Amino acid sequence: MDKAEKIKEVLTRGVENIYPSSAVLEKVLQSNKKLKMYWGIDPTGKLHVGHGVALNKLRQFQELGHEVIILIGDFTAMVGDPTGKSGARKPLTRKEVLRNAKDYKKLIAKVLNLKKTKFDYNSRWLAKMKLADVIELMSHFTASRLLERDMFQQRLKTGHEVFAHELLYPALVGYDCVALNVDLELGGNDQTFNMLTGRTLMKKMKDKEKFVLATKLLVDPSGKKMGKTEGNMVNLDDTPEEMYGKVMSWPDNLIVTGFEIATTVPMDQVQRVVAGLAANDNPKSYKMQLAQAIVTIYHGEKAARHAEQQFAQVFNEGLNPDDITEIKIKAKNIIDVLVETKLAASKSEARRLIAQGAIRVDQHKLEDDTFILDSVDKDGIVIQKGKRHFVKIVK
């Protein structure tokens, strides 16, 4: 792929919007100017495939020779991004924030070249702000402008409160790009308001234009973003088998979008997937290709092939996977067993799982929550929760 093709892919693949325009950014990319850009992430939980969309786009920019910064929002995470929230986000302590971010660099290294990636923390400047600095920052905005956000308007219409600190959030994250003095900010389409706030500040405070590139989102059939809030996302620290199985559980209408924004599969191959689905090909085969492509990014080809074999063994052949976690336990009652093996978070959840028919013991569906594991022979006892979670009880 030559430079012109790479630039076209940067500007189109998985892209929702570019500000001020795609044409203006294309002109800059075709010149010899190297852009300084960043992606900001508040460590409010685990990194997931939705974050991987931004990482894949940043990698494309890296390959064109541009400077990439990962900004950890260790200060703004304690304020709380109101994006998509019907109520105020629960504040996090600094200890919680740092714990969440502990493995970020290791996971990001699966996509980006760390030798060409800079990491920074917005507490470096935001934590040093005095009240006078905050007042000066907020003087660049009107209250009506900050209240324009869709989620705030929805809250007001339904009688829910909008708290004053939530109005601070877009101004604080907007100031990040001023502190970093970047040329471009990249983020998910749901962050467009915050990124444009930064664009406004950059122009007012530095008399400089900042490009904003908003990527497409992975959304479920109801239109909700798939992520930690909805509890239906593939985490980047999932095992290959977990990752593969979760992708296989995605609805069919996510296949094409998944290929486009969550993989590096060439777009001409993605178009063949589009054509195949339009011709009523079995979507399962394409979803398997998608699952393998995603697992390959984060775990490598060998692990992806093994995950596919395990999936086929469990779901196509009805067998237990080969590499089940083995554990010795003291409990005998199935409720206690499920809790001790962490297949259930509590006794009430264990009872609910059994009532829903989600628990199998040695391939047999369990319907009795008073079931007792009398004895464990040399082969052990396999307990299965749902389709993907297995534990073998051994002596």
Secondary structure, DSSP 8 states (H G I E B T S, - for coil): --HHHHHHHHHHTTEEEEES-HHHHHHHHHSS---EEEEEE--SS--BHHHHHHHHHHHHHHHTT-EEEEEE-TTHHHH---TT-SS------HHHHHHHHTTHHHHHTTTS-GGGEEEEETHHHHTT--HHHHHHHHTTS-HHHHTTSHHHHHHHHTT----HHHHHHHHHHHHHHHHHT-SEEEEEGGGHHHHHHHHHHHHHHH----EEEEE---B-TTS-B-STTTT---BTTS-HHHHHHHHHTS-GGGHHHHHHHH----HHHHHHHHHHHHTT--HHHHHHHHHHHHHHHHH-HHHHHHHHHHHIIIIIS----SS-EEE--S--BHHHHHHHTTSSSSHHHHHHHHHTT-EEETTEE---TT-B-----TT-EEEEETTTEEEEE--
